[in-house]
Amino acid sequence: MSHDTTVARRQVEITNALGLHLRPAEKFVKLAMRYQADVRVYHNGNQFNGKSILDLMTLVAECGTRLELEARGPEAEAVVEALAELVSAKFNENENGDATEGQAHTEPAR
């Protein structure tokens, strides 16, 4: 019996001015929940559930914080790619935390 589980990892840096506050954390979790994969976020030797807004809020990731994303499951590579795009798009927020238009999508490309 084979337990072939796809694992994908990527390092990202929080670059939006206000960091990983409530709105970006909510966007992150909602996006992660669309995929069939277990999502973990690693920071300073700690592990956080990427599908839990409470976990992400305890992370306290300010601008400049480097995180490692890890996903395990059938859609691991796709979810890591989508989440990395969301982070690099600064969670589609400007420096004041207001939503921006025309930025990278947060919908999964399926």
PEMO-V841447 format. One record per run of one state. SS is the DSSP state (hx for helix, st for strand, lp for the rest). FROM is the first residue (numbers start at 0). TO is the last residue. If there is no record, write none. Layout:
ss: (SS	SS)
from: (FROM	FROM)
to: (TO	TO)
This chain:
ss: (lp	st	lp	hx	lp	st	lp	st	lp	hx	lp	st	lp	hx	lp	hx	st	lp	st	lp)
from: (0	6	13	21	33	37	43	45	49	52	59	65	72	75	88	89	92	93	98	99)
to: (5	12	20	32	36	42	44	48	51	58	64	71	74	87	88	91	92	97	98	109)
